[in-house]
Amino acid sequence: MNHSTLSTIGLGMASIGRPHYINIKQEKVVSKDLDAFWQQGWHALDHAYAAGIRYFDTAPGYGFAEKLLIDWLRQNQHQDLEVATKWGYTYTANFDINAPLHELKEHTLSKLNQQWQQSQALLPYLSTHQIHSATLESGVLENQEVLHRLAELKEQHHLKIGLSVSGEEQLAILQKALAIQINGLDLFDAFQMTYNILDQSVAEIIPELHQKNKRIIVKEGLANGRLFPTTRYPHYKSLYQILNHLATSYGVGVDAIALRFSFEMLAPCIVLSGGYTPRQIDENLQALDFSFTQNELEILKTFAVSPGPYWQERKSLQWN
């Protein structure tokens, strides 16, 4: 099925631009031959576009993902897609899984301006410019120089300004960002958040985001791989049984079941696929091909865990 008119699944490029990610991977990727890994990423972009994906989410902090997308756009010159990027993280691992530090956060005006020098090459496809993993601790939502510079870029280039959030304080960060105005106008238009069967903590702000016509983007819909059945998490045994039952009933994979949950709970929204192979992308897109019953949704909602345990468990995951 071609999904070009649905625009509900986007492609997140974190796993395409660097061979290592904090995740429980189901497949190995090419990691030693960077030329081959680049070609694999190029093929993933070609396949995603051919399958109907029209929203591509990247960042300078995703290894070579942003540069790959820039080169791919220049060669193909597709006119019917949009791109979101982020600023604030620098990739530092140099594709070495044993690197002591894989990424460095810096939410400063100088970092914003520095990364914009590359990111602006995504124009005119670039629709959304986001703070990468905004936190309360970094002070970025109180940094007037940064906020006014974002407002300037928004006006100059007709961009949506957004932010991505993670961690136990997701909800508080989103609430703070939603209240920020520059020159009497809301600064933030796009809100990218972690939402999945296990972490449903941002649910209470969704109606307000919809009411204010904000764009909602869902990341980590598979909980970094934890929603795939594994003996590593025996406390999710009941959830795994339900996921397997639903996957069998609808003739799709567990990934499609998980992504469909986010879509139905938050729509209208964009749910990001983290697929880095054509097969994974196709399987993720099957989330658009069915709908849950209300009873099935209610059952899945019962598996929510509180943010504290969820994010502590995530912190235990390794780069792989």
N, C-alpha and C positions, 0 to 999 in steps of 0.2 A: 504493500500500500504506500502511495506517496502522500506525505504529510505536509506538503508545502503550504497549505492554506490554514493549518491549525496553530502554528507558532506557539505551542505549549511546551515543547521539548527543545531545549537549547543544548549546545555542546560546551561543556566546561573543559578547558585545555590543560588543567594542572598535570594530568598524567601523560599528556602528549608532548609536553616540552621538557620533561625531565624524567629519567627512567626510574627514579625512586620517589616514593610518596608514603605518607603516613596512612597505611591502609592494610587490609587483609586481602591480598590479591588472589584472584582465582586463576590467573594465567601469568606466565612469565613474559616479560617484554625484552626486546633487544636492548642491552645496556652497555655492552663493551664497544660496539661499533657505532659511534655517534652518527656517521653518515647514513648508516642503515636505519638508525632510530629517527633521523630527520625524514628520510623517505617514508618510513612507517607513519609518521605524523602527517606528512603531506597526503598520503593515501587515505588516512582517516578523515581529513578535511574534505577530500574529493568525495568520499563515500557518504559522509554526513550530508553534504550538499545534495548529492544525487538522491538521497533518501528523503529529502524535503526539509531538513533542518536549515533554519534561516537566522538563528541567533547564536553567536559565537562569543564565548566569555573567556578572556585571556588576562594576562598580567605580566609585567616585566619580571616578577618574582617567580614565574613558572618556567625557569630555565630559558630555553630558546623559543618558548611558545609564541610570544608576541612577535618576535622577528619572523618566525615561520609563517604566521598568519599574514604579516605585512607582505612578505614575498609571494605568498599564495594569492592574495587579493590582487597584487599588481599583475600577476601573470594571467589570472582568470577574468578579472574585471567584471564579476557578477554585479548586477545592479539591484538585486532584490533581497539583500540580506543586511543585517545590522550587527555591529560589534560593540561589546562592552569590554573595557579594560579597567585596571586598578592601578593605584600607586601606593607606595609606602613600604614595600618589601623588596629586599635585594637578595637574589639567589647567590649563595656563597659556596656551595658544595663542589662546584666545578665537576659535576656528574660523578663524584666519588661517594659511594655509599658509606664509607668509613670517615667521611669528613666530620670534624668535631662540631661544626655548625652548618646547617643546610640553608638557613635563611635568616635575614636580619631585618627587624622592623625599625623603621625610622619615619615617623609621621611629622616631618618638618617641612617648612616652606622650601628649603633648598632641595630636599628629596622630591617634592612635588614638581618643582620646576625642572629638575634634572631628568626625571622619568618622562615628563611631558615632551621633552625633546625627541624621544623615540616614539612615544605613543601617538603624537600628532600625525605621524605617517599613516595611521589608520584612517584618517579622514579621507573621503567624505563618508565612509562606512561607519565611523565611530558615532554611536548614539548616546553612550552612557559611560561616564567616567566616575569611578568609585574609590573611596578610601578602602584600602585593603586591610581587612580585619581591624576595624576601629575598636578601641577599648576606652574605658573610662580612665585607666591609668596613664595612657599615653598623652592625655590632655588635648587630643586633636580636635575634639568638639568644642573646645574653649579657646583654641588658637585663632585669634581674629585675623592674623595675617593669612593663614591657610584658608579660613572660611571665605574671606573676601577674594582671595585669588581663585578659589573654586567658582565663586559667583561671577568673576570676570570671565573665566573660561566658558562658563555656561552661557553667558550673554554673547560672547564673541563667536562661539562655534555652534550655538543652538544645541547644547548638550543637555542630557539628563544628568544631574549630579546624584551620586548614590554612595552607599557604603555597604561593605560586607561585615558580618558580625559572627562571632563564635563565642563559646564559653558560657559559664554559668550566668553571666550578666547580660546575655543577649537582649532580653526584654527591656532592661533599663537603658541600654545603649540606644535601642530603636526609639524608645520614648523620648529620650533626650534629643536625638537627631530630628525627630518629627517636629519638635518645638522650635528649631532654629530658623530664624528668618534673617535675611540680609536685605536692607532697604525695603522692609515691609513685605517681602515675598519669601515663601518657603524656599530654603536652599535645596533640600533633598527631595528627589523625585523617585528614586529607585532604592529598594531595600532588599538586600540579598542576605538571607538568613539560613541557618541550619534548622531544618525541620524534617522529621521522619517519624516512624512509628514509635521509636523509643523516646525521642526528645520532641515533645509537642508544646514546649514551654512558651513559645511566642504566640500561641493561638489567640490570646486575649486582645492583641493589638491589631489583628487582621481586619476586623470590621472597620476600625478607624482608618486603616490604610486604604481599604476599598472606598470608604466614604469620601476620602480626600483624593481619590483617583491616583494613588501612588502605584508604581510598578512593584510587584512582589516577585523575587527570584529565589528559588529554593536550591540550596546546595547540600551536599552530603545526605541526599535522600536515601542512601543505602547504609548510613551510619558507618562510613569507612569500612564497609564489608562485613560488619557485625550482623547484618540481617541475613546473610547467607548461612544456612545451617552448618554448625561446627560443634565439635565436642569441647572446644575451648571455652564456651560459655554455657555450662549446663543449666544456669538459672534462666536461660531463654528457651528451654526445651519446649514448653507449651506454645510459645510464639512460633518456633520453628515448625511445629506440627500444624499449626493454623496456616502458616505461609505455604507449606508444602501442599496442604489440602486445597487452598485457593489456587495455587499455581496449576495443579492438576485439573481443577474444575474449569479454569479458563484457558487451559492449553498454552500457558506462557511460563516464563521463568519467574523465580522469586524476585528478581530485580524489577520486573514489570509490575508485580503486585505491590512492591514497596513504593515505587514511583507513582503508581496510580493513587495510592493512599494520599500522598502529599498533594497531588493534583486535585483530587476531589475535595479535600479538606480546605484548600486555600484558594481555589480558582475564583476569579481569573488570576493566573500566575504563569511564570515560566519555570519549569522544573529542569534543572541541568542534568544531562547525562555526563557521567565521567568516563564513558567508554573510550578506549584507545585502540580498539580493533573493530573492523567492520561488523563482526558477529556480535560484539557487545553493544554496539550502537543500534543494530537492528533489534536486538532483544529488548533494549531499553525503550525503543519506539513502540513496541507492542503495548506499552502502558496506555496508549491512546486508542486502543482497539476494543475496549470493553468498559463496563461500569460495575461497581459494587452495588449490592443491595444495601439498604439502610442498616439491616441487621449485621451484615458483614463489616460495615464501617464501624458500627458500635463495638463489635468484638475487637477489632484492631485497635481502637482507641483505648481499650482497657490495658494495653501493654505499655503505656507511657510510664517512664521512670522520672524521678526528679532530676533536675539539672546537675546537682552535686555528684551523685554516683555516675551519671552518664558521662560527664566530662572528666572525672577521675579515671574512668575506664578508658576513655579516649587517650588520655595522657600516657597510658601504659603501652599504647601501640608504638611500634618502631618504624623508622624509615626502612623500606624494603624495595 
